Amino acid sequence: MHSINSSIHSVTAFAPATCANVAVGFDILGFALEDVGDYVTLEPRHDNKIIIESIVSKDSLPFSTDNNVASFVIKKLCQDLKCDIGFSIKIKKGIPISSGMGGSSASAVAALVAFNAFLQTPLSLHELVQYALLGEELVSGHQHADNIVPCMFGGLTLIHSLHPIEVIQLPIPDLYCVLVHPHLHVSTMQARKILKHELSLKDYVKQSANLAACIAALYSNNIPLLKKALTDVIIEPQRAHFVPGFYKIKQAALKSGAVGVSFSGSGPSLFALAENKHDADEIGKIMSEQLQNEEVTSDCWISRISNKAAHITQSS
C-alpha cells in the first residue's frame, strides 16, 4: 500500500500537446509543444470514489469514470497501489479531441502527474507511462506511446522499447513547429483501422533509410539532410484522404520553405517545421489559406519544440 500525503488538498498538473510520428517514426517518434495542453486538478475524497466533477472543453467528453481517460487511469492506479482514497477530478481541455495533437494522452498524463504528487513515495516516469498506455488503449484500442512519452518526458523522443519502456531523448533542432488543426474529426481508432498490415520491402527499406537519416540529421544539426529525410512513404499516403487537398497544402508549405510537412499523429492536424519565426508565420498562413480553399476552417499554433514535460502548476 502506498501512503498518501494527507496535508495536500489540491493538485493541478499541465500536460502539453504533442506531435507524434514526425513523418518517419510511426509509433516511435514524438515531440512536445509549448503553451497548448490540458490541465487536470485532483482533490482528495474520503468516500473512495473517483468522480469527474467538471470538464471545461469545446468538445463533448464523458463524465463516466470508466470511459474518461483521466478518471480511468486514476481509478486503475488507486486499485493497483491499494490507496484508501478517492478523488474529485476537474479537467480543462486545451487540446481538441480527435485532432492528432495527443489530447487523450495529455489528459491521462496530467491526471497521473497530479496523482503522483499525492504519493509519499512517487512513482517513476517509466511507471507512470504504463498507466498512461492503458488510457491510450481505452481510447484507441491500441497501446502506443508516441504521444505519451514526449508529453511525460518533454522534448523530442524516440521509443526504443515499449515493454519495458525505453526512451531516448534526441537532440532538439533549432526549428519552429507550425501546427495546423483543420476542423475535421478523425478518431485515432479510425485512423489506425485503415492502415495496411503488410508493406512492400521497397517501402520498408526507403522508410528505414529516411528514419536513419532523420536521426543522423538531428545529431549533426544538418537541416538540409533533415529536409530530405522527413518523407513518409508508408503511413501518410494511406491517410492523405482525411484532409481535402492534403498534397496541395503540403506542396504549398514546402514551396514556402518548410523543412518538412506531414500529419501530426493520426491527423487531421498537420505539422510543418520552419527555420525561423517569420517562415513559420508565413507557412501557417499559407496552410490555413489552402484549407480555406477546400472550405475547411482551421486553427494554427506556432511553437518551439518544448523540452518541458508535464508538470505541477499548483498545489495546496
C-alpha positions, 0 to 999 in steps of 0.5 A: 500500500502506498501512503498518501500525503494527507496535508495536500488538498489540491493538485493541478498538473499541465500536460502539453500537446504533442506531435507524434510520428514526425513523418518517419517514426510511426509509433516511435517518434514524438515531440512536445509543444509549448503553451497548448495542453490540458490541465487536470486538478485532483482533490482528495475524497474520503468516500473512495470514489473517483468522480469527474466533477467538471470538464471545461472543453469545446468538445463533448467528453464523458463524465463516466469514470470508466470511459474518461481517460483521466478518471480511468487511469486514476481509478486503475492506479488507486486499485493497483497501489491499494490507496484508501482514497478517492478523488474529485477530478476537474479537467480543462481541455486545451487540446481538441479531441480527435485532432492528432495533437495527443489530447487523450494522452495529455489528459491521462498524463496530467491526471497521473502527474497530479496523482503522483504528487499525492504519493509519499513515495512517487512513482517513476516516469517509466511507471507512470507511462504504463498507466498512461498506455492503458488510457491510450488503449481505452481510447484507441484500442491500441497501446502506443506511446508516441504521444505519451512519452514526449508529453511525460518526458518533454522534448523530442523522443524516440521509443526504443522499447515499449515493454519495458519502456525505453526512451531516448531523448534526441537532440532538439533542432533549432526549428519552429513547429507550425501546427495546423488543426483543420476542423475535421474529426478523425478518431485515432481508432479510425485512423489506425483501422485503415492502415495496411498490415503488410508493406512492400520491402521497397517501402520498408527499406526507403522508410528505414533509410529516411528514419536513419537519416532523420536521426543522423540529421538531428545529431549533426544539426544538418537541416538540409539532410533533415529536409530530405529525410522527413518523407513518409512513404508508408503511413501518410499516403494511406491517410492523405484522404482525411484532409481535402487537398492534403498534397496541395497544402503540403506542396504549398508549405514546402514551396514556402520553405518548410523543412518538412510537412506531414500529419501530426499523429493520426491527423487531421492536424498537420505539422510543418517545421520552419527555420525561423519565426517569420517562415513559420508565420508565413507557412501557417498562413499559407496552410490555413489559406489552402484549407480555406480553399477546400472550405475547411476552417482551421486553427494554427499554433506556432511553437518551439519544440518544448523540452518541458514535460508535464508538470505541477502548476499548483498545489495546496 
